[in-house]
């Protein structure tokens, strides 16, 4: 399961509170930034966050 799919699952299980959600998103961003060495995917995740 890739990071985007994980984010979708977390979103679907929205019984968790906002803090859990935000923490999970930041963890995923951190991984994406580390894997890609920076920018491409990170921009996508930042776009996703601004829509929450």
ChimeraX attribute file (.defattr): number of C-alpha atoms within 10 A of each C-alpha:
attribute: neighborCount
match mode: 1-to-1
recipient: residues
	/A:1	5
	/A:2	7
	/A:3	15
	/A:4	13
	/A:5	10
	/A:6	14
	/A:7	17
	/A:8	10
	/A:9	11
	/A:10	16
	/A:11	15
	/A:12	10
	/A:13	11
	/A:14	11
	/A:15	10
	/A:16	11
	/A:17	9
	/A:18	11
	/A:19	9
	/A:20	13
	/A:21	18
	/A:22	13
	/A:23	11
	/A:24	16
	/A:25	21
	/A:26	15
	/A:27	13
	/A:28	19
	/A:29	20
	/A:30	14
	/A:31	14
	/A:32	21
	/A:33	17
	/A:34	12
	/A:35	11
	/A:36	11
	/A:37	11
	/A:38	12
	/A:39	11
	/A:40	11
	/A:41	15
	/A:42	20
	/A:43	14
	/A:44	13
	/A:45	20
	/A:46	13
	/A:47	11
	/A:48	12
	/A:49	13
	/A:50	7
	/A:51	6
	/A:52	9
